[in-house]
Amino acid sequence: MAKKTIADVDVQGKVVFMRVDFNVPLNDERQITDDRRIRMALP
């Protein structure tokens, strides 16, 4: 079975919850040190 992408599903007019794992690097204080992956995911 092929994985569906967001393009394969009709989401217009619906509320969608999406869980993502950006796996961003954190420092010792658990602060994000590089937010590039998060910024790249934004439209």
PDB file of N, CA, C and O in Angstrom:
ATOM      1  N   MET A   1       0.845  -1.175   0.000  1.00  0.00           N
ATOM      2  CA  MET A   1       0.000   0.000   0.000  1.00  0.00           C
ATOM      3  C   MET A   1       0.892   1.240   0.000  1.00  0.00           C
ATOM      4  O   MET A   1       1.811   1.355   0.811  1.00  0.00           O
ATOM      5  N   ALA A   2       0.615   2.155  -0.907  1.00  0.00           N
ATOM      6  CA  ALA A   2       1.404   3.383  -1.021  1.00  0.00           C
ATOM      7  C   ALA A   2       1.001   4.369   0.070  1.00  0.00           C
ATOM      8  O   ALA A   2      -0.162   4.434   0.468  1.00  0.00           O
ATOM      9  N   LYS A   3       1.971   5.128   0.541  1.00  0.00           N
ATOM     10  CA  LYS A   3       1.690   6.168   1.532  1.00  0.00           C
ATOM     11  C   LYS A   3       0.926   7.302   0.878  1.00  0.00           C
ATOM     12  O   LYS A   3       1.242   7.711  -0.239  1.00  0.00           O
ATOM     13  N   LYS A   4      -0.079   7.807   1.574  1.00  0.00           N
ATOM     14  CA  LYS A   4      -0.811   8.965   1.072  1.00  0.00           C
ATOM     15  C   LYS A   4      -0.086  10.231   1.507  1.00  0.00           C
ATOM     16  O   LYS A   4       0.523  10.279   2.576  1.00  0.00           O
ATOM     17  N   THR A   5      -0.161  11.238   0.674  1.00  0.00           N
ATOM     18  CA  THR A   5       0.377  12.545   1.023  1.00  0.00           C
ATOM     19  C   THR A   5      -0.793  13.497   1.214  1.00  0.00           C
ATOM     20  O   THR A   5      -1.938  13.143   0.933  1.00  0.00           O
ATOM     21  N   ILE A   6      -0.513  14.686   1.685  1.00  0.00           N
ATOM     22  CA  ILE A   6      -1.570  15.672   1.894  1.00  0.00           C
ATOM     23  C   ILE A   6      -2.266  16.013   0.573  1.00  0.00           C
ATOM     24  O   ILE A   6      -3.430  16.416   0.570  1.00  0.00           O
ATOM     25  N   ALA A   7      -1.563  15.852  -0.533  1.00  0.00           N
ATOM     26  CA  ALA A   7      -2.158  16.119  -1.848  1.00  0.00           C
ATOM     27  C   ALA A   7      -3.191  15.055  -2.233  1.00  0.00           C
ATOM     28  O   ALA A   7      -4.023  15.298  -3.107  1.00  0.00           O
ATOM     29  N   ASP A   8      -3.151  13.894  -1.600  1.00  0.00           N
ATOM     30  CA  ASP A   8      -4.065  12.799  -1.925  1.00  0.00           C
ATOM     31  C   ASP A   8      -5.374  12.839  -1.135  1.00  0.00           C
ATOM     32  O   ASP A   8      -6.280  12.049  -1.399  1.00  0.00           O
ATOM     33  N   VAL A   9      -5.477  13.750  -0.173  1.00  0.00           N
ATOM     34  CA  VAL A   9      -6.624  13.775   0.728  1.00  0.00           C
ATOM     35  C   VAL A   9      -7.364  15.102   0.586  1.00  0.00           C
ATOM     36  O   VAL A   9      -6.742  16.161   0.506  1.00  0.00           O
ATOM     37  N   ASP A  10      -8.694  15.038   0.554  1.00  0.00           N
ATOM     38  CA  ASP A  10      -9.506  16.254   0.470  1.00  0.00           C
ATOM     39  C   ASP A  10      -9.622  16.868   1.862  1.00  0.00           C
ATOM     40  O   ASP A  10     -10.334  16.342   2.717  1.00  0.00           O
ATOM     41  N   VAL A  11      -8.927  17.978   2.089  1.00  0.00           N
ATOM     42  CA  VAL A  11      -8.942  18.633   3.399  1.00  0.00           C
ATOM     43  C   VAL A  11      -9.619  19.999   3.364  1.00  0.00           C
ATOM     44  O   VAL A  11      -9.711  20.669   4.393  1.00  0.00           O
ATOM     45  N   GLN A  12     -10.083  20.411   2.216  1.00  0.00           N
ATOM     46  CA  GLN A  12     -10.698  21.737   2.103  1.00  0.00           C
ATOM     47  C   GLN A  12     -11.934  21.826   2.989  1.00  0.00           C
ATOM     48  O   GLN A  12     -12.817  20.971   2.929  1.00  0.00           O
ATOM     49  N   GLY A  13     -11.986  22.884   3.822  1.00  0.00           N
ATOM     50  CA  GLY A  13     -13.116  23.106   4.711  1.00  0.00           C
ATOM     51  C   GLY A  13     -13.117  22.220   5.942  1.00  0.00           C
ATOM     52  O   GLY A  13     -14.101  22.201   6.682  1.00  0.00           O
ATOM     53  N   LYS A  14     -12.034  21.484   6.180  1.00  0.00           N
ATOM     54  CA  LYS A  14     -11.951  20.586   7.330  1.00  0.00           C
ATOM     55  C   LYS A  14     -10.854  21.052   8.275  1.00  0.00           C
ATOM     56  O   LYS A  14      -9.902  21.719   7.872  1.00  0.00           O
ATOM     57  N   VAL A  15     -11.010  20.686   9.536  1.00  0.00           N
ATOM     58  CA  VAL A  15      -9.963  20.945  10.517  1.00  0.00           C
ATOM     59  C   VAL A  15      -9.007  19.762  10.481  1.00  0.00           C
ATOM     60  O   VAL A  15      -9.429  18.608  10.566  1.00  0.00           O
ATOM     61  N   VAL A  16      -7.723  20.056  10.353  1.00  0.00           N
ATOM     62  CA  VAL A  16      -6.726  18.995  10.231  1.00  0.00           C
ATOM     63  C   VAL A  16      -5.689  19.153  11.334  1.00  0.00           C
ATOM     64  O   VAL A  16      -5.119  20.231  11.505  1.00  0.00           O
ATOM     65  N   PHE A  17      -5.448  18.097  12.072  1.00  0.00           N
ATOM     66  CA  PHE A  17      -4.373  18.067  13.052  1.00  0.00           C
ATOM     67  C   PHE A  17      -3.250  17.238  12.466  1.00  0.00           C
ATOM     68  O   PHE A  17      -3.467  16.122  11.993  1.00  0.00           O
ATOM     69  N   MET A  18      -2.063  17.783  12.499  1.00  0.00           N
ATOM     70  CA  MET A  18      -0.932  17.080  11.916  1.00  0.00           C
ATOM     71  C   MET A  18       0.195  17.018  12.942  1.00  0.00           C
ATOM     72  O   MET A  18       0.559  18.035  13.532  1.00  0.00           O
ATOM     73  N   ARG A  19       0.736  15.846  13.148  1.00  0.00           N
ATOM     74  CA  ARG A  19       1.867  15.682  14.047  1.00  0.00           C
ATOM     75  C   ARG A  19       3.117  15.576  13.194  1.00  0.00           C
ATOM     76  O   ARG A  19       3.175  14.793  12.246  1.00  0.00           O
ATOM     77  N   VAL A  20       4.105  16.364  13.539  1.00  0.00           N
ATOM     78  CA  VAL A  20       5.356  16.335  12.793  1.00  0.00           C
ATOM     79  C   VAL A  20       6.523  16.141  13.752  1.00  0.00           C
ATOM     80  O   VAL A  20       6.447  16.499  14.928  1.00  0.00           O
ATOM     81  N   ASP A  21       7.578  15.582  13.241  1.00  0.00           N
ATOM     82  CA  ASP A  21       8.803  15.419  14.016  1.00  0.00           C
ATOM     83  C   ASP A  21       9.910  16.118  13.241  1.00  0.00           C
ATOM     84  O   ASP A  21      10.482  15.550  12.311  1.00  0.00           O
ATOM     85  N   PHE A  22      10.207  17.356  13.629  1.00  0.00           N
ATOM     86  CA  PHE A  22      11.209  18.130  12.912  1.00  0.00           C
ATOM     87  C   PHE A  22      12.630  17.731  13.287  1.00  0.00           C
ATOM     88  O   PHE A  22      13.570  18.029  12.549  1.00  0.00           O
ATOM     89  N   ASN A  23      12.802  17.057  14.434  1.00  0.00           N
ATOM     90  CA  ASN A  23      14.119  16.596  14.860  1.00  0.00           C
ATOM     91  C   ASN A  23      15.137  17.740  14.809  1.00  0.00           C
ATOM     92  O   ASN A  23      16.200  17.610  14.202  1.00  0.00           O
ATOM     93  N   VAL A  24      14.798  18.858  15.454  1.00  0.00           N
ATOM     94  CA  VAL A  24      15.674  20.027  15.460  1.00  0.00           C
ATOM     95  C   VAL A  24      16.696  19.920  16.589  1.00  0.00           C
ATOM     96  O   VAL A  24      16.413  19.331  17.633  1.00  0.00           O
ATOM     97  N   PRO A  25      17.878  20.487  16.380  1.00  0.00           N
ATOM     98  CA  PRO A  25      18.910  20.423  17.419  1.00  0.00           C
ATOM     99  C   PRO A  25      18.580  21.345  18.594  1.00  0.00           C
ATOM    100  O   PRO A  25      18.086  22.457  18.410  1.00  0.00           O
ATOM    101  N   LEU A  26      18.863  20.858  19.804  1.00  0.00           N
ATOM    102  CA  LEU A  26      18.627  21.621  21.025  1.00  0.00           C
ATOM    103  C   LEU A  26      19.938  21.800  21.777  1.00  0.00           C
ATOM    104  O   LEU A  26      20.852  20.984  21.667  1.00  0.00           O
ATOM    105  N   ASN A  27      20.012  22.891  22.546  1.00  0.00           N
ATOM    106  CA  ASN A  27      21.185  23.081  23.395  1.00  0.00           C
ATOM    107  C   ASN A  27      20.909  22.465  24.769  1.00  0.00           C
ATOM    108  O   ASN A  27      19.888  21.805  24.960  1.00  0.00           O
ATOM    109  N   ASP A  28      21.802  22.677  25.708  1.00  0.00           N
ATOM    110  CA  ASP A  28      21.658  22.083  27.040  1.00  0.00           C
ATOM    111  C   ASP A  28      20.426  22.583  27.789  1.00  0.00           C
ATOM    112  O   ASP A  28      19.914  21.890  28.668  1.00  0.00           O
ATOM    113  N   GLU A  29      19.947  23.782  27.450  1.00  0.00           N
ATOM    114  CA  GLU A  29      18.742  24.331  28.077  1.00  0.00           C
ATOM    115  C   GLU A  29      17.478  23.939  27.314  1.00  0.00           C
ATOM    116  O   GLU A  29      16.397  24.460  27.587  1.00  0.00           O
ATOM    117  N   ARG A  30      17.616  23.027  26.367  1.00  0.00           N
ATOM    118  CA  ARG A  30      16.516  22.524  25.533  1.00  0.00           C
ATOM    119  C   ARG A  30      15.876  23.622  24.694  1.00  0.00           C
ATOM    120  O   ARG A  30      14.667  23.613  24.467  1.00  0.00           O
ATOM    121  N   GLN A  31      16.685  24.563  24.237  1.00  0.00           N
ATOM    122  CA  GLN A  31      16.240  25.607  23.320  1.00  0.00           C
ATOM    123  C   GLN A  31      16.679  25.222  21.911  1.00  0.00           C
ATOM    124  O   GLN A  31      17.756  24.656  21.721  1.00  0.00           O
ATOM    125  N   ILE A  32      15.845  25.532  20.936  1.00  0.00           N
ATOM    126  CA  ILE A  32      16.155  25.215  19.544  1.00  0.00           C
ATOM    127  C   ILE A  32      17.344  26.052  19.097  1.00  0.00           C
ATOM    128  O   ILE A  32      17.342  27.274  19.248  1.00  0.00           O
ATOM    129  N   THR A  33      18.355  25.397  18.549  1.00  0.00           N
ATOM    130  CA  THR A  33      19.545  26.112  18.085  1.00  0.00           C
ATOM    131  C   THR A  33      19.539  26.352  16.583  1.00  0.00           C
ATOM    132  O   THR A  33      20.267  27.218  16.097  1.00  0.00           O
ATOM    133  N   ASP A  34      18.737  25.608  15.842  1.00  0.00           N
ATOM    134  CA  ASP A  34      18.643  25.799  14.392  1.00  0.00           C
ATOM    135  C   ASP A  34      17.205  25.498  13.971  1.00  0.00           C
ATOM    136  O   ASP A  34      16.779  24.343  13.994  1.00  0.00           O
ATOM    137  N   ASP A  35      16.457  26.537  13.586  1.00  0.00           N
ATOM    138  CA  ASP A  35      15.043  26.359  13.243  1.00  0.00           C
ATOM    139  C   ASP A  35      14.799  26.228  11.739  1.00  0.00           C
ATOM    140  O   ASP A  35      13.669  26.393  11.279  1.00  0.00           O
ATOM    141  N   ARG A  36      15.830  25.939  10.986  1.00  0.00           N
ATOM    142  CA  ARG A  36      15.726  25.867   9.526  1.00  0.00           C
ATOM    143  C   ARG A  36      14.663  24.866   9.069  1.00  0.00           C
ATOM    144  O   ARG A  36      13.894  25.172   8.158  1.00  0.00           O
ATOM    145  N   ARG A  37      14.602  23.691   9.671  1.00  0.00           N
ATOM    146  CA  ARG A  37      13.628  22.678   9.244  1.00  0.00           C
ATOM    147  C   ARG A  37      12.197  23.138   9.493  1.00  0.00           C
ATOM    148  O   ARG A  37      11.300  22.855   8.699  1.00  0.00           O
ATOM    149  N   ILE A  38      11.987  23.844  10.591  1.00  0.00           N
ATOM    150  CA  ILE A  38      10.646  24.357  10.891  1.00  0.00           C
ATOM    151  C   ILE A  38      10.267  25.434   9.883  1.00  0.00           C
ATOM    152  O   ILE A  38       9.158  25.419   9.349  1.00  0.00           O
ATOM    153  N   ARG A  39      11.179  26.369   9.617  1.00  0.00           N
ATOM    154  CA  ARG A  39      10.898  27.454   8.663  1.00  0.00           C
ATOM    155  C   ARG A  39      10.653  26.918   7.263  1.00  0.00           C
ATOM    156  O   ARG A  39       9.811  27.451   6.541  1.00  0.00           O
ATOM    157  N   MET A  40      11.366  25.881   6.865  1.00  0.00           N
ATOM    158  CA  MET A  40      11.195  25.315   5.524  1.00  0.00           C
ATOM    159  C   MET A  40       9.825  24.659   5.356  1.00  0.00           C
ATOM    160  O   MET A  40       9.341  24.531   4.231  1.00  0.00           O
ATOM    161  N   ALA A  41       9.198  24.245   6.447  1.00  0.00           N
ATOM    162  CA  ALA A  41       7.895  23.581   6.370  1.00  0.00           C
ATOM    163  C   ALA A  41       6.742  24.569   6.256  1.00  0.00           C
ATOM    164  O   ALA A  41       5.627  24.176   5.912  1.00  0.00           O
ATOM    165  N   LEU A  42       6.991  25.839   6.539  1.00  0.00           N
ATOM    166  CA  LEU A  42       5.933  26.843   6.475  1.00  0.00           C
ATOM    167  C   LEU A  42       5.659  27.249   5.026  1.00  0.00           C
ATOM    168  O   LEU A  42       6.575  27.295   4.205  1.00  0.00           O
ATOM    169  N   PRO A  43       4.387  27.544   4.718  1.00  0.00           N
ATOM    170  CA  PRO A  43       4.061  27.946   3.339  1.00  0.00           C
ATOM    171  C   PRO A  43       4.635  29.301   2.976  1.00  0.00           C
ATOM    172  O   PRO A  43       4.446  29.771   1.855  1.00  0.00           O
TER     173      PRO A  43
END
